[in-house]
């Protein structure tokens, strides 16, 4: 059996010398190296920015607008094409991927960990670096970015994962674990008494961030939900996850700033968390944040060039954090939120399970 590098560099075809995520093409041969895991894949959860852009490129529609089987077949054809070309599901427009759930089929003799053959797991590393094959796409749920397939994937030694919990449906766990980095990072960033804005607060990651922010900011803090529509605002409001709610186009930077000034009595926010899956929301986030505050860009639709140069252009001295989807204990934090908040769990079961 061939020896593998823990970071998967042995799978890189081009360009040589890079890691699997930035690579253009990787080897998706499903014969494992000595430190790899082979997974029979059940469901792909494409990240929101990626699926939104695929639908826009292929059909000129938003995911929630896709209804016919013909439309789903066109999206499926695009997804298969991405994997056939790159050996992984790395969106050519956004560069992002998603994650998967499946069953461990084979474990290399040198792999170190607590898994055994037959375990059901969710991979917590991006599909944009995961060797993947798609034999058949069975069902697509565009509104929640999930695709059921027959296929296989490889997890490297460095790849993080979570065993699927026994106290909740697989679809529910998958939908939550897909965004696990966001609420866990929120828990690290938000302190008692702070003013916090969650942009995209009515979406999947946004709802979980609101809950975590409210828990951390406490009764002396202020947590504000900025939703993209009345429907999203109502969804968050029904769960009582924030202190204030409004909906607005997050790309309207001036409008976002004026609303921030209104709701904070001119003080602006200590922490701004951006969870939206559309472009050009960087400046609305930055302008809403006070000097020396923190903006956490969880969205993969973020242009970090626009964020950096935009902040410079308006003289904003804010700390900007890249949306790292991993922080220690993020899977446990996220699943615990669903156990703690009955309304949040019920909503996720209705929407995603």
N, C-alpha and C positions, 0 to 999 in steps of 0.2 A: 504494500500500500504506500502511495506517495506521501511524503511529508509536506505539511502545509504551514504557511506563516499564520500566526495568530490573528493578524489583521486582514487576512485574505488577499494579500498582494500576489500570491501565486495564481490567483484567478484573473488577474488583469491582463488583457490582450493589448489594448491600446488606450492612451499612450503609455509606454513603459515607464516605470518609476513613480507612478502615482498610486494612491489608494483606490479601493473599489468604488467609492462614492463619486469622486470627480472623474473617474475613468469613463471613456466613451463606450468601450466594449469590454465585457468580461466573459469569462468562460462559464457557461451554464450547463456544462455536462454534469449529469446527476450521479456520477461515480465519485464517492466522497474521498477526500484526503484523510490522513490519520487523525486530524484534530477538528473535524467538521461533523455537523449533524445534518442528516437528511430528513426532510419534513414532507409528509403528504399534506398538501394545502387544501383547506376547505373553503376559506373566504378571504378575499383581499379587501382591505379597507383603504381605498385610495385617499390620499390626503385632500382636504377640501379645495385648496388652491389648485392642485393638479387636476382633479376631476372637473372643476369648474372651467378650467382653461381647455381641457380636452373637448368638453361639450361645446364650448364657444368656437373652437377651431373647426370641429367636424360638422356641427349643425347650426351654429350661430344662436344657440339657446343656452339657458341656464339649466342645471341638472334637474331642478324641480319641474321644469316644463317638458321634460321628455316623457312620453307616454306610450308611443307605439313600439311594437316589436321591431319594426324596420329601423327605427331610430336607435334602439338599443343594439341592434346588430351592427350598425355603423360604428358605434362607440366600441363595441367588442372587437371589431376588425382593427380599429386604431390601436387598442390596447395590445392585441396580439402582435401587431406590427412593431410597436415599441420594444416588446420583449424579444422578438425575432432579431431585431437589429442590434440591440444593446446587451442582450443576455440578462436583462433586469428591467424592472418597470420604473425607469427614470424619465419623467416627463421632459420632452425636448424643449418645451417652452418655459416651464417653471424650474426645472432641475430637481423637483421634489418627487417623493414616492408615496409613502403610506406604510402600512404594516399588514400582517396576516395572522390568521389562526390556522392551526393544523395539528396533526398528530406525528409524534416522533417515530420515524420508521427505522432509522439506522444511526448508530453512534460510533464514531471513530475511536480506536483503542487509546489514543493519546488525548482525547478530549477530556477536560476536567470540569466537573459540575455534578449537579444532583438529579439529572434527568435519567429516565430509563425509557426503553422502547415502549410505545403505547401511551405515553403522557400527552395530554392535550395542552398546547401552549400557545401563547401569543408572542410573536417576536416584537421586541421593542426597539428594533433598529429599522432604518428606512428601507423601503423597497428599492430606493435608488442606489443601494449598494448590495442588495441581496440577489444572488444567482437564482433565477426563476425560470420555470417552464410552464406554459399554459397549454394543456391538451384540449380542453373544452371549457367554454363559458356557459354555465347552466342558467343562472338567474342574475339579473341586475336590478339593484334598487337605487336608482339615480339620486333620489331625494336625500339619501343618507350615505351615498358614496361607497356602497358595498356591492361586491361582485362575488358570487359563488362560482367556484371553478373546480375542475379536475386538473391537478398540476403538482409540481414538486418545487421545493426550495432548499437552499443551503444556508445554514447558520454557522458563522465562523466562531472560533474560540473566543474572540473578543465580543461576540454578539450577545446583547442582553435580551432577556425574555422574562415572561411571567407564566407560571402554571395557571391555567384557567380555574377560577374558584368554583367550588361545588354548590355555593349558595345563591348563584344567579345564572340566568341563561347565557349561553355563549355569545349571542349577538349583543346582549347588554354589556358584558365584559369587554367585548371587542370595541364597541363604540366609545366606551370610557377610556380604555387603555390607549386608544389611538391619540388621545389628547392629554395623556397623563402628565407630560412635562409642564403644561400650562398651570393647572391648579397647584402642583407641587412647587413650582417656582414662585407663584403668587404667595404661597405660605411662607416662603423664605424672604420675600421682598417687603411684605406689608407688616407694619408695626402698629401697635395700639395707638388710637387717636389720629391716625393719618387720614387724609382725603385721597380717595382712590377712584379712578375712572376706568371702567371696563368697556372698551369699544368692541362692538359685536357681542354685547352681553346677552342677547337672546339666542345665540347659537350654542352648539354643543360645548365647545371649550369655554365660551363666555359664561354660560350658566354655572359651570363648575368653578370658574375663577371668581365669580360673584360670591358664591357660597363661602369659598375659602377666604376671600378678602374681608367679608363681613365678620367671619369668625375671628380673624386676626385684628382687624381695626377696632372691634368692640363697640360699645355703646357711645364712646366718646369720638369715634371716627365718623367719616362720611363715605359711603360707597354709592357710586352712581353708575347706573346702567345706561349706556348709549347703544340703542338697538338700530337696526337698519330699516325697520318697518314697524307699523302699528302692531302687526301680528306678533313679531318678535318681542316687542315691548310688552305686550299683554302676556306673553308666555312667561317672561321673567317676573313680571308683576304678580302673576297668579301664585308664584312660589314664594313671594315675600323675601327675595334674595338681596334687595338693595334698599337704600334710603330714598333715592330719587331715580326717576326713569324719564327718558325721552327717546325719540327716534329722529334720525337725521342721516343724510348722506355723509358718511365719514370722510369722503373726498373733499367736502366743503370745509376747507381749513379755517376760513374766517368765521363761518357759522359755528364750528366746533369751539373755537376760541371764545367767541362771544357768549356761548352757552356756558362754558367753563367759568368765565368771569361772573356770570349771573349766579350760578349755583354755589360758588365758593366765596362770594362776596369780594371778588377781586384777588383772592389769594392764589388761585389755580391749584392743581393737584400735586400731591407728594409723589404719587405713583400712577402711571398710566399704562394700562395693559391692552395691547392691540391684538384682537383675535379674529379680525375680519379676513375674508378670502378674496378681496378685490384690491385693485391697484390704487395708488395715489392717495393713501390714507396716512402717509408718514407725517406730513406737516400738521394735520389736524391733531395728531397725537402729541407732537413736539410743542406746538403752541399752547396746548392745554396744560402742559406740565410747568411747574414753577422752576426757577433756576435752582440747580443742585438737586432737583428731583430725579426720578428714574422713569424711563420709558422702556417697557418690555415688549419687543416686537415678536410675538409668537407666530404671527402669520407668515407663511411662506410666500405670500404675494408681496412682501416688503422688498423694496429696493433700498439696500443699505447705502448705495451711492446717493440716492435722493435724500435719505435720512441724514447722512453725515453732512453733505453740502448744504442741505436745506436748513439744518440747525445753525450751521456757520453763517448762512446768509441772513438769518433773522437775529443773530446775536444771542442764541439760546445756549446756555451752559448747562446741559442736562446729561445725565448718565444714560446711555442707550445700550440695552442688552439684546444680543442676538437670541432668537428663539430656540435655544438648545432644547431639544425634545427630551433630554435626559437630565435628571437630577436624582441624587441618591434617595431611594425609597419612594420614587414617584408612583410606581404601580400600587403600592400599599396605600399611599395617601389618597389616590383617586378612587380606588374601590371602597375605601372606608367612607368617603363622602356619600356614596350611594347607600351605604348601610346606615349612615347617620340621618340622612334627610329623606324621609318617606316620599315627599312630594317630588323631589328630584329623581329618585329612583323610579317612581311610577311614570313620570314623564318620559324618561329614557326607555323604559320598557315599552311604552306605547309607540314611541318614535323609532326605536332602533332594534328592539329585541324581536 
